[in-house]
Amino acid sequence: MTAEVAYEIALELFGAHGIKAVGIAERAADRLEAEGDAHRACVWRVLHAILGDIAARRITSPAPTTLH
């Protein structure tokens, strides 16, 4: 998944659920890690980080995104 796709998914989640999307992503990552699905948990951790940035207004436009 590209950074741009992750950002688009996060925007969609935030648009549908607002600030609750941050918690949804965190719970999904925690559950998947507990189930031993590290790959999918990692994707949800990335979404959680992006959602946190969106909620804090650190990301305000769909400019090119770099994930570290």
N, CA, C, O and CB atoms as a CASP TS submission, in Angstrom:
PFRMAT TS
TARGET T0000
AUTHOR 0000-0000-0000
METHOD Language model
MODEL 1
PARENT N/A
ATOM      1  N   MET     1       0.849  -1.161   0.000  1.00  0.00           N
ATOM      2  CA  MET     1       0.000   0.000   0.000  1.00  0.00           C
ATOM      3  C   MET     1       0.903   1.233   0.000  1.00  0.00           C
ATOM      4  O   MET     1       1.864   1.310   0.766  1.00  0.00           O
ATOM      5  CB  MET     1      -0.971  -0.008   1.221  1.00  0.00           C
ATOM      6  N   THR     2       0.588   2.182  -0.854  1.00  0.00           N
ATOM      7  CA  THR     2       1.368   3.420  -0.895  1.00  0.00           C
ATOM      8  C   THR     2       0.921   4.353   0.228  1.00  0.00           C
ATOM      9  O   THR     2      -0.149   4.174   0.811  1.00  0.00           O
ATOM     10  CB  THR     2       1.219   4.120  -2.272  1.00  0.00           C
ATOM     11  N   ALA     3       1.748   5.339   0.519  1.00  0.00           N
ATOM     12  CA  ALA     3       1.398   6.334   1.533  1.00  0.00           C
ATOM     13  C   ALA     3       0.138   7.096   1.127  1.00  0.00           C
ATOM     14  O   ALA     3      -0.689   7.439   1.972  1.00  0.00           O
ATOM     15  CB  ALA     3       2.565   7.315   1.752  1.00  0.00           C
ATOM     16  N   GLU     4       0.001   7.353  -0.164  1.00  0.00           N
ATOM     17  CA  GLU     4      -1.172   8.088  -0.639  1.00  0.00           C
ATOM     18  C   GLU     4      -2.450   7.279  -0.429  1.00  0.00           C
ATOM     19  O   GLU     4      -3.482   7.831  -0.046  1.00  0.00           O
ATOM     20  CB  GLU     4      -1.013   8.446  -2.123  1.00  0.00           C
ATOM     21  N   VAL     5      -2.382   5.981  -0.678  1.00  0.00           N
ATOM     22  CA  VAL     5      -3.548   5.118  -0.478  1.00  0.00           C
ATOM     23  C   VAL     5      -3.891   5.059   1.009  1.00  0.00           C
ATOM     24  O   VAL     5      -5.063   5.133   1.377  1.00  0.00           O
ATOM     25  CB  VAL     5      -3.285   3.690  -1.037  1.00  0.00           C
ATOM     26  N   ALA     6      -2.883   4.926   1.860  1.00  0.00           N
ATOM     27  CA  ALA     6      -3.124   4.906   3.307  1.00  0.00           C
ATOM     28  C   ALA     6      -3.785   6.203   3.750  1.00  0.00           C
ATOM     29  O   ALA     6      -4.708   6.185   4.564  1.00  0.00           O
ATOM     30  CB  ALA     6      -1.806   4.688   4.080  1.00  0.00           C
ATOM     31  N   TYR     7      -3.321   7.320   3.223  1.00  0.00           N
ATOM     32  CA  TYR     7      -3.910   8.620   3.563  1.00  0.00           C
ATOM     33  C   TYR     7      -5.365   8.694   3.103  1.00  0.00           C
ATOM     34  O   TYR     7      -6.220   9.189   3.838  1.00  0.00           O
ATOM     35  CB  TYR     7      -3.096   9.763   2.928  1.00  0.00           C
ATOM     36  N   GLU     8      -5.650   8.212   1.910  1.00  0.00           N
ATOM     37  CA  GLU     8      -7.030   8.225   1.397  1.00  0.00           C
ATOM     38  C   GLU     8      -7.946   7.372   2.268  1.00  0.00           C
ATOM     39  O   GLU     8      -9.075   7.764   2.560  1.00  0.00           O
ATOM     40  CB  GLU     8      -7.069   7.720  -0.058  1.00  0.00           C
ATOM     41  N   ILE     9      -7.453   6.199   2.683  1.00  0.00           N
ATOM     42  CA  ILE     9      -8.241   5.331   3.551  1.00  0.00           C
ATOM     43  C   ILE     9      -8.479   6.020   4.894  1.00  0.00           C
ATOM     44  O   ILE     9      -9.594   6.001   5.414  1.00  0.00           O
ATOM     45  CB  ILE     9      -7.532   3.969   3.755  1.00  0.00           C
ATOM     46  N   ALA    10      -7.442   6.622   5.448  1.00  0.00           N
ATOM     47  CA  ALA    10      -7.575   7.329   6.726  1.00  0.00           C
ATOM     48  C   ALA    10      -8.578   8.481   6.611  1.00  0.00           C
ATOM     49  O   ALA    10      -9.390   8.688   7.514  1.00  0.00           O
ATOM     50  CB  ALA    10      -6.205   7.863   7.189  1.00  0.00           C
ATOM     51  N   LEU    11      -8.525   9.219   5.518  1.00  0.00           N
ATOM     52  CA  LEU    11      -9.484  10.309   5.319  1.00  0.00           C
ATOM     53  C   LEU    11     -10.915   9.782   5.267  1.00  0.00           C
ATOM     54  O   LEU    11     -11.831  10.380   5.831  1.00  0.00           O
ATOM     55  CB  LEU    11      -9.162  11.076   4.031  1.00  0.00           C
ATOM     56  N   GLU    12     -11.091   8.661   4.585  1.00  0.00           N
ATOM     57  CA  GLU    12     -12.412   8.046   4.492  1.00  0.00           C
ATOM     58  C   GLU    12     -12.905   7.626   5.874  1.00  0.00           C
ATOM     59  O   GLU    12     -14.055   7.880   6.234  1.00  0.00           O
ATOM     60  CB  GLU    12     -12.377   6.834   3.546  1.00  0.00           C
ATOM     61  N   LEU    13     -12.037   6.987   6.639  1.00  0.00           N
ATOM     62  CA  LEU    13     -12.402   6.580   7.999  1.00  0.00           C
ATOM     63  C   LEU    13     -12.725   7.781   8.871  1.00  0.00           C
ATOM     64  O   LEU    13     -13.700   7.766   9.622  1.00  0.00           O
ATOM     65  CB  LEU    13     -11.276   5.771   8.632  1.00  0.00           C
ATOM     66  N   PHE    14     -11.905   8.823   8.770  1.00  0.00           N
ATOM     67  CA  PHE    14     -12.133  10.019   9.581  1.00  0.00           C
ATOM     68  C   PHE    14     -13.422  10.712   9.167  1.00  0.00           C
ATOM     69  O   PHE    14     -14.152  11.224  10.016  1.00  0.00           O
ATOM     70  CB  PHE    14     -10.950  10.989   9.460  1.00  0.00           C
ATOM     71  N   GLY    15     -13.705  10.732   7.884  1.00  0.00           N
ATOM     72  CA  GLY    15     -14.939  11.334   7.401  1.00  0.00           C
ATOM     73  C   GLY    15     -16.169  10.588   7.895  1.00  0.00           C
ATOM     74  O   GLY    15     -17.201  11.198   8.179  1.00  0.00           O
ATOM     75  N   ALA    16     -16.058   9.278   7.996  1.00  0.00           N
ATOM     76  CA  ALA    16     -17.196   8.460   8.423  1.00  0.00           C
ATOM     77  C   ALA    16     -17.363   8.418   9.940  1.00  0.00           C
ATOM     78  O   ALA    16     -18.487   8.356  10.438  1.00  0.00           O
ATOM     79  CB  ALA    16     -17.040   7.053   7.896  1.00  0.00           C
ATOM     80  N   HIS    17     -16.239   8.451  10.685  1.00  0.00           N
ATOM     81  CA  HIS    17     -16.305   8.219  12.127  1.00  0.00           C
ATOM     82  C   HIS    17     -15.757   9.354  12.978  1.00  0.00           C
ATOM     83  O   HIS    17     -15.862   9.308  14.203  1.00  0.00           O
ATOM     84  CB  HIS    17     -15.571   6.980  12.455  1.00  0.00           C
ATOM     85  N   GLY    18     -15.175  10.369  12.353  1.00  0.00           N
ATOM     86  CA  GLY    18     -14.601  11.471  13.123  1.00  0.00           C
ATOM     87  C   GLY    18     -13.464  10.994  14.009  1.00  0.00           C
ATOM     88  O   GLY    18     -12.733  10.068  13.659  1.00  0.00           O
ATOM     89  N   ILE    19     -13.326  11.632  15.151  1.00  0.00           N
ATOM     90  CA  ILE    19     -12.242  11.331  16.084  1.00  0.00           C
ATOM     91  C   ILE    19     -12.278   9.876  16.558  1.00  0.00           C
ATOM     92  O   ILE    19     -11.248   9.330  16.953  1.00  0.00           O
ATOM     93  CB  ILE    19     -12.314  12.266  17.284  1.00  0.00           C
ATOM     94  N   LYS    20     -13.445   9.250  16.523  1.00  0.00           N
ATOM     95  CA  LYS    20     -13.564   7.847  16.938  1.00  0.00           C
ATOM     96  C   LYS    20     -12.717   6.924  16.062  1.00  0.00           C
ATOM     97  O   LYS    20     -12.345   5.833  16.495  1.00  0.00           O
ATOM     98  CB  LYS    20     -15.029   7.404  16.892  1.00  0.00           C
ATOM     99  N   ALA    21     -12.411   7.346  14.845  1.00  0.00           N
ATOM    100  CA  ALA    21     -11.614   6.527  13.932  1.00  0.00           C
ATOM    101  C   ALA    21     -10.231   6.237  14.494  1.00  0.00           C
ATOM    102  O   ALA    21      -9.657   5.184  14.216  1.00  0.00           O
ATOM    103  CB  ALA    21     -11.486   7.216  12.584  1.00  0.00           C
ATOM    104  N   VAL    22      -9.693   7.160  15.282  1.00  0.00           N
ATOM    105  CA  VAL    22      -8.371   6.948  15.884  1.00  0.00           C
ATOM    106  C   VAL    22      -8.428   5.725  16.805  1.00  0.00           C
ATOM    107  O   VAL    22      -7.558   4.856  16.744  1.00  0.00           O
ATOM    108  CB  VAL    22      -7.905   8.218  16.677  1.00  0.00           C
ATOM    109  N   GLY    23      -9.441   5.665  17.646  1.00  0.00           N
ATOM    110  CA  GLY    23      -9.604   4.531  18.548  1.00  0.00           C
ATOM    111  C   GLY    23      -9.925   3.242  17.815  1.00  0.00           C
ATOM    112  O   GLY    23      -9.461   2.169  18.201  1.00  0.00           O
ATOM    113  N   ILE    24     -10.719   3.347  16.759  1.00  0.00           N
ATOM    114  CA  ILE    24     -11.047   2.164  15.960  1.00  0.00           C
ATOM    115  C   ILE    24      -9.775   1.544  15.399  1.00  0.00           C
ATOM    116  O   ILE    24      -9.586   0.330  15.469  1.00  0.00           O
ATOM    117  CB  ILE    24     -12.019   2.529  14.813  1.00  0.00           C
ATOM    118  N   ALA    25      -8.907   2.379  14.845  1.00  0.00           N
ATOM    119  CA  ALA    25      -7.657   1.890  14.260  1.00  0.00           C
ATOM    120  C   ALA    25      -6.755   1.276  15.329  1.00  0.00           C
ATOM    121  O   ALA    25      -6.131   0.240  15.098  1.00  0.00           O
ATOM    122  CB  ALA    25      -6.921   3.029  13.539  1.00  0.00           C
ATOM    123  N   GLU    26      -6.688   1.904  16.479  1.00  0.00           N
ATOM    124  CA  GLU    26      -5.844   1.374  17.557  1.00  0.00           C
ATOM    125  C   GLU    26      -6.358   0.021  18.045  1.00  0.00           C
ATOM    126  O   GLU    26      -5.573  -0.908  18.235  1.00  0.00           O
ATOM    127  CB  GLU    26      -5.786   2.366  18.731  1.00  0.00           C
ATOM    128  N   ARG    27      -7.654  -0.094  18.245  1.00  0.00           N
ATOM    129  CA  ARG    27      -8.238  -1.368  18.694  1.00  0.00           C
ATOM    130  C   ARG    27      -8.049  -2.464  17.648  1.00  0.00           C
ATOM    131  O   ARG    27      -7.773  -3.614  17.989  1.00  0.00           O
ATOM    132  CB  ARG    27      -9.735  -1.192  19.002  1.00  0.00           C
ATOM    133  N   ALA    28      -8.199  -2.104  16.379  1.00  0.00           N
ATOM    134  CA  ALA    28      -7.995  -3.095  15.312  1.00  0.00           C
ATOM    135  C   ALA    28      -6.557  -3.596  15.325  1.00  0.00           C
ATOM    136  O   ALA    28      -6.323  -4.799  15.210  1.00  0.00           O
ATOM    137  CB  ALA    28      -8.339  -2.493  13.929  1.00  0.00           C
ATOM    138  N   ALA    29      -5.593  -2.695  15.461  1.00  0.00           N
ATOM    139  CA  ALA    29      -4.184  -3.087  15.495  1.00  0.00           C
ATOM    140  C   ALA    29      -3.899  -3.969  16.703  1.00  0.00           C
ATOM    141  O   ALA    29      -3.219  -4.987  16.583  1.00  0.00           O
ATOM    142  CB  ALA    29      -3.278  -1.846  15.519  1.00  0.00           C
ATOM    143  N   ASP    30      -4.416  -3.583  17.864  1.00  0.00           N
ATOM    144  CA  ASP    30      -4.194  -4.370  19.076  1.00  0.00           C
ATOM    145  C   ASP    30      -4.777  -5.776  18.935  1.00  0.00           C
ATOM    146  O   ASP    30      -4.138  -6.759  19.308  1.00  0.00           O
ATOM    147  CB  ASP    30      -4.810  -3.664  20.289  1.00  0.00           C
ATOM    148  N   ARG    31      -5.991  -5.865  18.397  1.00  0.00           N
ATOM    149  CA  ARG    31      -6.647  -7.164  18.236  1.00  0.00           C
ATOM    150  C   ARG    31      -5.856  -8.051  17.276  1.00  0.00           C
ATOM    151  O   ARG    31      -5.620  -9.226  17.555  1.00  0.00           O
ATOM    152  CB  ARG    31      -8.090  -6.982  17.725  1.00  0.00           C
ATOM    153  N   LEU    32      -5.451  -7.477  16.148  1.00  0.00           N
ATOM    154  CA  LEU    32      -4.703  -8.253  15.162  1.00  0.00           C
ATOM    155  C   LEU    32      -3.358  -8.714  15.706  1.00  0.00           C
ATOM    156  O   LEU    32      -2.932  -9.837  15.432  1.00  0.00           O
ATOM    157  CB  LEU    32      -4.495  -7.434  13.901  1.00  0.00           C
ATOM    158  N   GLU    33      -2.682  -7.859  16.476  1.00  0.00           N
ATOM    159  CA  GLU    33      -1.420  -8.262  17.097  1.00  0.00           C
ATOM    160  C   GLU    33      -1.652  -9.411  18.069  1.00  0.00           C
ATOM    161  O   GLU    33      -0.877 -10.367  18.106  1.00  0.00           O
ATOM    162  CB  GLU    33      -0.765  -7.070  17.825  1.00  0.00           C
ATOM    163  N   ALA    34      -2.716  -9.318  18.852  1.00  0.00           N
ATOM    164  CA  ALA    34      -3.036 -10.373  19.813  1.00  0.00           C
ATOM    165  C   ALA    34      -3.338 -11.693  19.107  1.00  0.00           C
ATOM    166  O   ALA    34      -3.079 -12.767  19.650  1.00  0.00           O
ATOM    167  CB  ALA    34      -4.228  -9.958  20.680  1.00  0.00           C
ATOM    168  N   GLU    35      -3.878 -11.610  17.913  1.00  0.00           N
ATOM    169  CA  GLU    35      -4.193 -12.803  17.126  1.00  0.00           C
ATOM    170  C   GLU    35      -2.985 -13.316  16.345  1.00  0.00           C
ATOM    171  O   GLU    35      -3.062 -14.355  15.690  1.00  0.00           O
ATOM    172  CB  GLU    35      -5.332 -12.506  16.168  1.00  0.00           C
ATOM    173  N   GLY    36      -1.868 -12.587  16.413  1.00  0.00           N
ATOM    174  CA  GLY    36      -0.657 -13.015  15.728  1.00  0.00           C
ATOM    175  C   GLY    36      -0.547 -12.575  14.281  1.00  0.00           C
ATOM    176  O   GLY    36       0.310 -13.066  13.547  1.00  0.00           O
ATOM    177  N   ASP    37      -1.404 -11.655  13.863  1.00  0.00           N
ATOM    178  CA  ASP    37      -1.386 -11.174  12.474  1.00  0.00           C
ATOM    179  C   ASP    37      -0.610  -9.850  12.409  1.00  0.00           C
ATOM    180  O   ASP    37      -1.192  -8.771  12.295  1.00  0.00           O
ATOM    181  CB  ASP    37      -2.847 -10.989  11.924  1.00  0.00           C
ATOM    182  N   ALA    38       0.709  -9.968  12.484  1.00  0.00           N
ATOM    183  CA  ALA    38       1.563  -8.786  12.557  1.00  0.00           C
ATOM    184  C   ALA    38       1.468  -7.912  11.318  1.00  0.00           C
ATOM    185  O   ALA    38       1.520  -6.686  11.423  1.00  0.00           O
ATOM    186  CB  ALA    38       2.991  -9.201  12.767  1.00  0.00           C
ATOM    187  N   HIS    39       1.330  -8.520  10.147  1.00  0.00           N
ATOM    188  CA  HIS    39       1.282  -7.735   8.907  1.00  0.00           C
ATOM    189  C   HIS    39       0.061  -6.818   8.884  1.00  0.00           C
ATOM    190  O   HIS    39       0.195  -5.616   8.654  1.00  0.00           O
ATOM    191  CB  HIS    39       1.263  -8.666   7.682  1.00  0.00           C
ATOM    192  N   ARG    40      -1.113  -7.366   9.117  1.00  0.00           N
ATOM    193  CA  ARG    40      -2.327  -6.550   9.111  1.00  0.00           C
ATOM    194  C   ARG    40      -2.322  -5.556  10.272  1.00  0.00           C
ATOM    195  O   ARG    40      -2.822  -4.440  10.128  1.00  0.00           O
ATOM    196  CB  ARG    40      -3.577  -7.445   9.185  1.00  0.00           C
ATOM    197  N   ALA    41      -1.764  -5.943  11.418  1.00  0.00           N
ATOM    198  CA  ALA    41      -1.665  -5.022  12.550  1.00  0.00           C
ATOM    199  C   ALA    41      -0.815  -3.815  12.174  1.00  0.00           C
ATOM    200  O   ALA    41      -1.125  -2.688  12.559  1.00  0.00           O
ATOM    201  CB  ALA    41      -1.069  -5.734  13.783  1.00  0.00           C
ATOM    202  N   CYS    42       0.248  -4.050  11.428  1.00  0.00           N
ATOM    203  CA  CYS    42       1.121  -2.958  10.994  1.00  0.00           C
ATOM    204  C   CYS    42       0.368  -1.965  10.116  1.00  0.00           C
ATOM    205  O   CYS    42       0.547  -0.755  10.253  1.00  0.00           O
ATOM    206  CB  CYS    42       2.332  -3.511  10.239  1.00  0.00           C
ATOM    207  N   VAL    43      -0.464  -2.465   9.227  1.00  0.00           N
ATOM    208  CA  VAL    43      -1.259  -1.582   8.365  1.00  0.00           C
ATOM    209  C   VAL    43      -2.171  -0.708   9.219  1.00  0.00           C
ATOM    210  O   VAL    43      -2.279   0.495   8.983  1.00  0.00           O
ATOM    211  CB  VAL    43      -2.095  -2.406   7.348  1.00  0.00           C
ATOM    212  N   TRP    44      -2.823  -1.306  10.205  1.00  0.00           N
ATOM    213  CA  TRP    44      -3.700  -0.531  11.088  1.00  0.00           C
ATOM    214  C   TRP    44      -2.910   0.446  11.949  1.00  0.00           C
ATOM    215  O   TRP    44      -3.424   1.513  12.283  1.00  0.00           O
ATOM    216  CB  TRP    44      -4.513  -1.466  11.982  1.00  0.00           C
ATOM    217  N   ARG    45      -1.675   0.114  12.318  1.00  0.00           N
ATOM    218  CA  ARG    45      -0.833   1.064  13.070  1.00  0.00           C
ATOM    219  C   ARG    45      -0.516   2.286  12.203  1.00  0.00           C
ATOM    220  O   ARG    45      -0.523   3.419  12.685  1.00  0.00           O
ATOM    221  CB  ARG    45       0.488   0.380  13.542  1.00  0.00           C
ATOM    222  N   VAL    46      -0.240   2.043  10.924  1.00  0.00           N
ATOM    223  CA  VAL    46       0.010   3.161  10.005  1.00  0.00           C
ATOM    224  C   VAL    46      -1.235   4.038   9.905  1.00  0.00           C
ATOM    225  O   VAL    46      -1.148   5.264   9.981  1.00  0.00           O
ATOM    226  CB  VAL    46       0.421   2.641   8.598  1.00  0.00           C
ATOM    227  N   LEU    47      -2.400   3.399   9.733  1.00  0.00           N
ATOM    228  CA  LEU    47      -3.639   4.177   9.665  1.00  0.00           C
ATOM    229  C   LEU    47      -3.868   4.940  10.960  1.00  0.00           C
ATOM    230  O   LEU    47      -4.313   6.087  10.931  1.00  0.00           O
ATOM    231  CB  LEU    47      -4.836   3.262   9.373  1.00  0.00           C
ATOM    232  N   HIS    48      -3.571   4.322  12.091  1.00  0.00           N
ATOM    233  CA  HIS    48      -3.726   4.987  13.392  1.00  0.00           C
ATOM    234  C   HIS    48      -2.855   6.247  13.456  1.00  0.00           C
ATOM    235  O   HIS    48      -3.307   7.299  13.908  1.00  0.00           O
ATOM    236  CB  HIS    48      -3.355   4.018  14.548  1.00  0.00           C
ATOM    237  N   ALA    49      -1.613   6.133  13.005  1.00  0.00           N
ATOM    238  CA  ALA    49      -0.707   7.285  13.022  1.00  0.00           C
ATOM    239  C   ALA    49      -1.221   8.407  12.124  1.00  0.00           C
ATOM    240  O   ALA    49      -1.208   9.575  12.513  1.00  0.00           O
ATOM    241  CB  ALA    49       0.698   6.864  12.580  1.00  0.00           C
ATOM    242  N   ILE    50      -1.668   8.051  10.933  1.00  0.00           N
ATOM    243  CA  ILE    50      -2.179   9.068  10.006  1.00  0.00           C
ATOM    244  C   ILE    50      -3.455   9.698  10.567  1.00  0.00           C
ATOM    245  O   ILE    50      -3.630  10.915  10.497  1.00  0.00           O
ATOM    246  CB  ILE    50      -2.452   8.448   8.607  1.00  0.00           C
ATOM    247  N   LEU    51      -4.337   8.879  11.119  1.00  0.00           N
ATOM    248  CA  LEU    51      -5.571   9.409  11.711  1.00  0.00           C
ATOM    249  C   LEU    51      -5.256  10.368  12.857  1.00  0.00           C
ATOM    250  O   LEU    51      -5.923  11.391  13.006  1.00  0.00           O
ATOM    251  CB  LEU    51      -6.467   8.259  12.214  1.00  0.00           C
ATOM    252  N   GLY    52      -4.255  10.051  13.659  1.00  0.00           N
ATOM    253  CA  GLY    52      -3.845  10.956  14.731  1.00  0.00           C
ATOM    254  C   GLY    52      -3.379  12.288  14.188  1.00  0.00           C
ATOM    255  O   GLY    52      -3.687  13.341  14.748  1.00  0.00           O
ATOM    256  N   ASP    53      -2.630  12.240  13.091  1.00  0.00           N
ATOM    257  CA  ASP    53      -2.167  13.481  12.465  1.00  0.00           C
ATOM    258  C   ASP    53      -3.328  14.276  11.870  1.00  0.00           C
ATOM    259  O   ASP    53      -3.344  15.505  11.946  1.00  0.00           O
ATOM    260  CB  ASP    53      -1.138  13.172  11.377  1.00  0.00           C
ATOM    261  N   ILE    54      -4.284  13.586  11.288  1.00  0.00           N
ATOM    262  CA  ILE    54      -5.458  14.266  10.737  1.00  0.00           C
ATOM    263  C   ILE    54      -6.249  14.916  11.872  1.00  0.00           C
ATOM    264  O   ILE    54      -6.646  16.077  11.770  1.00  0.00           O
ATOM    265  CB  ILE    54      -6.355  13.271   9.943  1.00  0.00           C
ATOM    266  N   ALA    55      -6.476  14.162  12.957  1.00  0.00           N
ATOM    267  CA  ALA    55      -7.244  14.683  14.097  1.00  0.00           C
ATOM    268  C   ALA    55      -6.561  15.896  14.719  1.00  0.00           C
ATOM    269  O   ALA    55      -7.232  16.833  15.153  1.00  0.00           O
ATOM    270  CB  ALA    55      -7.433  13.590  15.158  1.00  0.00           C
ATOM    271  N   ALA    56      -5.226  15.884  14.765  1.00  0.00           N
ATOM    272  CA  ALA    56      -4.471  16.997  15.348  1.00  0.00           C
ATOM    273  C   ALA    56      -4.214  18.111  14.340  1.00  0.00           C
ATOM    274  O   ALA    56      -3.574  19.113  14.659  1.00  0.00           O
ATOM    275  CB  ALA    56      -3.149  16.497  15.901  1.00  0.00           C
ATOM    276  N   ARG    57      -4.715  17.928  13.128  1.00  0.00           N
ATOM    277  CA  ARG    57      -4.553  18.899  12.043  1.00  0.00           C
ATOM    278  C   ARG    57      -3.095  19.122  11.657  1.00  0.00           C
ATOM    279  O   ARG    57      -2.721  20.202  11.199  1.00  0.00           O
ATOM    280  CB  ARG    57      -5.172  20.215  12.439  1.00  0.00           C
ATOM    281  N   ARG    58      -2.277  18.085  11.847  1.00  0.00           N
ATOM    282  CA  ARG    58      -0.895  18.150  11.357  1.00  0.00           C
ATOM    283  C   ARG    58      -0.843  17.834   9.876  1.00  0.00           C
ATOM    284  O   ARG    58       0.089  18.241   9.182  1.00  0.00           O
ATOM    285  CB  ARG    58       0.008  17.179  12.136  1.00  0.00           C
ATOM    286  N   ILE    59      -1.849  17.105   9.387  1.00  0.00           N
ATOM    287  CA  ILE    59      -2.015  16.849   7.956  1.00  0.00           C
ATOM    288  C   ILE    59      -3.327  17.508   7.567  1.00  0.00           C
ATOM    289  O   ILE    59      -4.384  17.157   8.092  1.00  0.00           O
ATOM    290  CB  ILE    59      -2.008  15.291   7.614  1.00  0.00           C
ATOM    291  N   THR    60      -3.262  18.457   6.652  1.00  0.00           N
ATOM    292  CA  THR    60      -4.478  19.185   6.282  1.00  0.00           C
ATOM    293  C   THR    60      -4.790  19.122   4.792  1.00  0.00           C
ATOM    294  O   THR    60      -5.852  19.572   4.361  1.00  0.00           O
ATOM    295  CB  THR    60      -4.354  20.620   6.701  1.00  0.00           C
ATOM    296  N   SER    61      -3.874  18.570   4.007  1.00  0.00           N
ATOM    297  CA  SER    61      -4.132  18.507   2.577  1.00  0.00           C
ATOM    298  C   SER    61      -3.572  17.212   2.018  1.00  0.00           C
ATOM    299  O   SER    61      -2.693  16.602   2.626  1.00  0.00           O
ATOM    300  CB  SER    61      -3.523  19.721   1.853  1.00  0.00           C
ATOM    301  N   PRO    62      -4.066  16.792   0.878  1.00  0.00           N
ATOM    302  CA  PRO    62      -3.569  15.557   0.282  1.00  0.00           C
ATOM    303  C   PRO    62      -2.255  15.716  -0.454  1.00  0.00           C
ATOM    304  O   PRO    62      -2.086  15.203  -1.560  1.00  0.00           O
ATOM    305  CB  PRO    62      -4.583  15.014  -0.652  1.00  0.00           C
ATOM    306  N   ALA    63      -1.318  16.433   0.167  1.00  0.00           N
ATOM    307  CA  ALA    63       0.009  16.589  -0.430  1.00  0.00           C
ATOM    308  C   ALA    63       0.743  15.254  -0.360  1.00  0.00           C
ATOM    309  O   ALA    63       0.357  14.377   0.413  1.00  0.00           O
ATOM    310  CB  ALA    63       0.824  17.709   0.293  1.00  0.00           C
ATOM    311  N   PRO    64       1.782  15.094  -1.145  1.00  0.00           N
ATOM    312  CA  PRO    64       2.544  13.840  -1.068  1.00  0.00           C
ATOM    313  C   PRO    64       2.937  13.532   0.364  1.00  0.00           C
ATOM    314  O   PRO    64       3.392  14.412   1.094  1.00  0.00           O
ATOM    315  CB  PRO    64       3.797  13.912  -1.948  1.00  0.00           C
ATOM    316  N   THR    65       2.761  12.283   0.764  1.00  0.00           N
ATOM    317  CA  THR    65       2.988  11.865   2.135  1.00  0.00           C
ATOM    318  C   THR    65       4.176  10.927   2.185  1.00  0.00           C
ATOM    319  O   THR    65       4.330  10.067   1.319  1.00  0.00           O
ATOM    320  CB  THR    65       1.739  11.194   2.721  1.00  0.00           C
ATOM    321  N   THR    66       5.015  11.089   3.195  1.00  0.00           N
ATOM    322  CA  THR    66       6.141  10.194   3.412  1.00  0.00           C
ATOM    323  C   THR    66       5.949   9.523   4.753  1.00  0.00           C
ATOM    324  O   THR    66       5.725  10.185   5.766  1.00  0.00           O
ATOM    325  CB  THR    66       7.498  10.951   3.351  1.00  0.00           C
ATOM    326  N   LEU    67       6.038   8.192   4.754  1.00  0.00           N
ATOM    327  CA  LEU    67       5.936   7.436   5.995  1.00  0.00           C
ATOM    328  C   LEU    67       7.321   7.011   6.420  1.00  0.00           C
ATOM    329  O   LEU    67       8.109   6.538   5.600  1.00  0.00           O
ATOM    330  CB  LEU    67       5.009   6.209   5.834  1.00  0.00           C
ATOM    331  N   HIS    68       7.628   7.176   7.704  1.00  0.00           N
ATOM    332  CA  HIS    68       8.952   6.803   8.229  1.00  0.00           C
ATOM    333  C   HIS    68       8.817   5.650   9.181  1.00  0.00           C
ATOM    334  O   HIS    68       9.814   5.185   9.733  1.00  0.00           O
ATOM    335  CB  HIS    68       9.631   7.991   8.933  1.00  0.00           C
TER
END
